Amino acid sequence: MSQQIISASRRTDIPAFYTDWFLNRLREGFADVLHPYTRKWLQVSLKPEDMGAIVFWSKNYAPLLPKLDSIEKTTRNLFFHFTITGNRELELRTPDVRDAVKDYIHIATRYSPDHIIWRFDPICITDKLPFDVYEDRFIQIAELLRGHARECIISFAHPYGKALRNIAKYTDHSFIDPEQRRKKAFADHLAGIAKHYGIRLSACCSDYLLSDSVHKAACIDGRKLSLLFGTALDTRTAASRRECGCTKSIDIGAYDTCGHGCGYCYANTDQEKAMRASAKQETERPSLGTDPRMTAHNPENNNR
């Protein structure tokens, strides 16, 4: 029987803001998750016998790195997505590029370059951040990661209403959504640069970018992780959105809890609320970002 893959998390940055909460969840052996659309509660087992792998997503792994030994007491099957763009004009509270690269190399050295993916996304074109700025930053980061990164995943910022409102409210930038042919040409150009540094370029949920040099991303790939960890993981396709190439996983995060304050954010409806949530650090609660009186332990909550 295949084991489940835990995603931590597409909805918020657990390594940056909730490492201690996550460690407590591992010790307790479960996390409670409120489904963002059905509003149903789910209790997710984090016991070693049920959990085949953990996939982390973060812009800042510094708080997590000292705790890796503790996490490995539960499982060593760890995989990492590390977003490094150098885009601090819009990613207001992210680390300096060189600090982030240092942490990336630490992870790639402790495990292997196959255990970590560099994400250069989203590429958010604005009146103050044209294509050439992103090209320069891509080259800078690729050079710093030379020999340590084997895959880079890109995407372009999507004009979700939530994202457009955040850009207008929290930045002095004007969002620009270039034509697909322009974005595709830029992706092909980045792929050529990436190849020079021994990096494979993939595109997330953006099939129009695909070409001989730009591949379809599977950010959570049960087949790849099964081979990497030598265990049978769930390999059923389970797209999280249109054109997603991922296999099945269970996400234990919550929206409106990330404290990075990114101008283009689609995970936070209310940035101030998210900042307060990330500052509270309520490490003993079974869930993130929800009313502490409502947990999966009360079945009545699933009928509300």
N, C-alpha and C positions, 0 to 999 in steps of 0.2 A: 504494500500500500504506500502511495506517495505521501510525502510530508508537505505541509503548507509553507509557503514563503511569506514572511512578514515584511511589509513595507513600512519604513519609519523615516520619513513619511512624505508623500507627495503634497499633503495638505498644510504642513507646517515644517519648521526646521527643528526637529527633535535634538540632534547633536548640539546645535548652538544654544538652545534655550531650555531643553528638558532632559538633559542627560541624567540628572539625579532621579527624576520621575521615572525614566526608563529603567534605571537600575532597580528601583523599588518594584517595578512591574515584573522584572525578571525574577526577583526574589519571591514575590507573591505567586508567580506562575500564571498570571493572566492580566489582561487589560480590558476595560470596558470601552466600547466604541458606539457612538450614536451615529447611525447612518445619515449622511448629510441630506439625502433626498427622501428616503422612506420615513425618516425619524424613528426608526426602530432601533432598539438596543441590541447589541451583540456582545457577548463575552468571548474574547479571543484567548485561547490557550497559548501561553508562552513557555510551556513546559518543554524540556529537551526532547521528549519522545514525540511531541506533536509538531515541533517547529524545526523545519529542515534547514532554513537559512534566514538571515536578516539582511534586507537591503536598506542601507541608509542613504538619505538624500540631504545634502547640506551645502551651505555657502561658508560655513565656519566649523571646522572639526576640532578646534583647539580645546573646548571643554570636554570632548569625548576621549581624546587621545590618552590622558592619564588613567582613564577608566577601562581601557581595553582588556587588561588582565582580569578585571572583575566580570566583564561581559563574557569573556572566554570560558569562565567557569560554567556557563550555561551552554554556549556553543561557540565553536571557532569558525563556523560557516558564515562569514561576514563578507558583504559586498558593499561597495561604496560608490555613490555618485557625488562628485565634487564639482560644484559650479564655481568657475573662476572666469570672470570677464574683465575685471579692472574697471568696471562701469560704476564708479562710486558717485557719479553725478545722479544716478537714478537708484542705485543700491546703497542707500544712505549709511547703513551701519554694518557693512561688510568689511572684512579684513583687507589690509594692504595686499597687493598682488604677491609680493615677495614672501610675506608671512603665510599666505594661503598656499603658495607653491612649496614652501618648506614643509607644511603639514601634509600636502599631497605626497611628496617624496617620502616622508616618514611612513605613511600608510603603504605605499608601493614597495618600500624596502622591507617593512615588517611582514607583509604578506607576499604580494607579487604585483607587477603591473597589470596582470589579468584580473586582479581583485578590485580594480578601481577604474572608473571612467571619468574623464574630464568632460564637463558640460560647459559649452560656450553658448549659453542660451538663457533667456531669449535675446535675440538681436533686436533691439528696440530702436528703430530709426526715428530720430526727431530733428527738429530744425537746428539743434546744436550738436547732434551726434550723427553725422552722415556715415556712409559706408566706409570711407577711408579711415575714419577713427577706429572703427571696429577691425579693419584689416591690420592696422598698426598694432593694436592690442593683441590680436590673435597671434601675430608673428612674435611679439614679445613673450607671451605666455608659452607658446609652442617651443620657443628656444629654451626657456627656463625648465620646461618639462622634458626636454630631449632625453630619450632613453628610459623614461619612467612612465610615459603615457603611450598607450597603444590604440586607444579609440577616443574620439571626440564626438559628442552629440551636439547638434545645433538645431535651432528652430528660430523663427521670427515671431516677435510679439504679435498676438492676435488682438484686434480691436474689440475685445469684449467691453460691454458697457461699464462694468466694474473697473476695468483697467483704465479706460479713458477718463472716468471720473477721478480716479486716484492720481493720474498724471496731471490733470487740470487743477486738482485741489492741493497737491503736495509738492509740485515741482513748477519750475518756470519754463518747461519744455512744451513744445507742440508736437504731438504724435504725427508721424507720417507713415502711411501704409503704401509702400512702393508696389508697382505692378509685379505680378508673379514672374514675368520673364526677367525682370531686373534682379529679383531675389534669387532666382535659379542661377543666373550668371554669376552672382556673387558666391553662391554655395559652391559652384564648380571651381571658382577661383580659390576659395579657401581649401577645397579638397587638394588642389595642386600644392598649396603651401604645406598642408598637413602631411602629404606624402613625402615631402622633402625631409620632414622630421620623423618619419617612420610611424605616422599616426593615420589610422583609418577614420574617415569622416562619415558620420551617419546623421540622418535627419529624423527628428521625432514628430510624428503625426503630421507630416508634410510631404505627401507622396509626389506633389508637383516638383519637389526639389530633387527627386531621385534621378540618377544617371549612372553611367559606368563607373564614376568616381565617387558618387554620393550614394550611400547605402541606406536601406530602411532600418531604422533603429528598433531594437527590442530592449527597452530600458530594463525590464524584468524579463529575463529569458530563462525559463525553467530548464530547457535543454542544456544551455550553456552552463548554468549553475550546477546542474546534476553532474556534468563532466568535471567541473572545477572542484567540487567538493566530494565526488565519489559517492553520491547518495541519490536515491530516487525521489525527485521533487515533482510537484505538480506541473505538467507541461501543457495543460489545456489552454487554448487561446481564450483570453478574457480582456478584450480591449477596454481601456478606461474611457476612451473617447474616439471620435472618428479618426480613422487611419492609424490607430495605435497598434503597434506590433507586439505588445506585451502578452505574457502568459499570466495565469491566475495567481493572485496574491491577496493578502488581507492587509489593508492599511489601518494603522492604529492611531493616526493623527486626527486633528480637528481643524476646521477652518477658523479664521479670526483669532489665531493664537500666535502667529509669527511676528517677531519683533524687529525684523530687519528694516521695515519701512520702505520697501522698494516702490518706486513711483509707479511702475507698471503692474503692480500686484493684482492678481485675479483671485487669490485665496482669502484676502481680507476685504470684507465689506466696509469695515470701520477700522481705520488704522489706529486710532486712539484706543479703541477697545482691545485690539491685538497687542498694543504696547503694554497695556495694563495686565493683560493675561500673561504675557511673557515675563513681566517683572515680578509677578506674585510668587512663582515657583512653589506651587502647592504640590509638593512631591509625594504626599501620602494618598492623594486621591486616585481612584482606579481609572479615571478618564481625564482627558484634556478638554479644556474649554467648554465645560457643560455645568449645569446646575448640580452641585455635589449631592443634593438630595435624590437625584434621579440616576440610578445605576441599573446595570443589567441584572442585579440581584432581585429586583422587584418586577415580576412579570407584568404587573398592572401597567407599567410604563409603556409596554408595547401595544397597549390598547388605547392609548391616548391620541 
